Amino acid sequence: MNSKLIVAVAGGIVLCVPVIPRGEMTTITAADTEDVFQTARRLGRGINLGNMLEAPNEGDWGVRFDDSFPSLIRDVGFDHVRIPIRWSAHLVDPQATSIRPAFLRRVREVVDQCLAHDLRVVLNVHHFNEIHEDPAGQTKTLQNIWTCIAREFFGYPNQLYFELLNEPHGKLTTQQWNQMFPQILQQIRQRHPTRCVIVGPGEWNSHRELPQLRLPVEDRLLIATCHYYHPFEFTHQGAEWLEASPPPVGRRFPASRQEPAYIAEDFENIARWSRRHQRPVYIGEFGSYSKAPMHDRVRWTELISRQAQKHSFSWAYWEFCSGFGVYDRKNRSWKHELLQKLMLNSN
């Protein structure tokens, strides 16, 4: 690829970073970095720092990032964190040409803390609700958000991964998303030609939509993602935030002898897609709400983590310390029944 080198300083380290000329179509291959399957596997076991930076403002949903979190997470064996971020709530102007500097600094503080504790980081665009209602009208905004992110994290090590958009849904169908995201990806590649980027399908990153996802063939540094919350009637029972009536409390798991087999079949279908398209898969979210019985949550969590392990999928549990959480902030202790199942065969 034709490129030039820019010298940058990050954390006291001088980096020579290749920059792709604007407008030039490029082919990113595994030869530019380590094999993308290996890079995806390095994410390993992760946890979502949920209800923090994807709230309208940090703290609105009862949780703020604490400097103690990275060491807590790393010490029990997690390999990475996924950081959901609502960038759209912190735009300087309606045209979204820039993000408020104070918020950018805060995000960078969180990322730096996690990287300093030897945690890989997945940084995403979360709860950009406007684009799900008006895809065409908000495309430019999403492009501008990613221009700001790409500029802010220029020169960061490849332990930082970008995820383009959490759970496309509503009017933003997988087909529309297929048309939209390659241009955003090309913008990112101007400054980040060898960084792994995570992309998922529509219908809330449904695994059933993976066959409709069209990843650019010339870019081999992409990781596909999907989320897994099945059966929804179990994982989201009593979820007060759902717009429609939430599933009633009391749903057990498994509800039938066949249910674990259905889940195993889902994961086999995901693995089959991965093999067919030669793309690694990342299970970016899975979890069960606290209103489900704990012993059933433990059974479900064990099944999902074992299936992910069987197929060599990296994953991030939803989430750290809120309604789905595996850590109890009040008592400053892990919920060991859940943690044990998540860390099965962990080193």
Buried (B, 14 or more C-beta within 10 A) or exposed (E): BEBEEEEBEEEEEEBEBBBBEEEEEBEBEEEBBBEBBEBBBBBBBBBBBBBBBBBEEBEBBEBBBEEEBBBBBBEBEBBBBBBBBBBBBBBEEEEBBBBEEEBBEBBEEBBBBBBEBEBBBBBBBBBBBBBBEBBEEBBEBBBBBBBBBBEBBBBBEBBBBBBBBBBBBBEBBBEBBBEBBBEBBBBBBBBBBBBBBBBBBBBBBBBEBBBBBBBBEEBBBBBBBBBBBBBEEBBBBBBEEEEEEBBEEEBBBBEEEEBBEEBBEBBEBBBEBBEEBEBBBBBBBBBBBBBBBEEBBBBBBBBBBBBBBEBEBBBBBBBBBBBBBBBEBEEEEBBEBBBBBBBEEBE
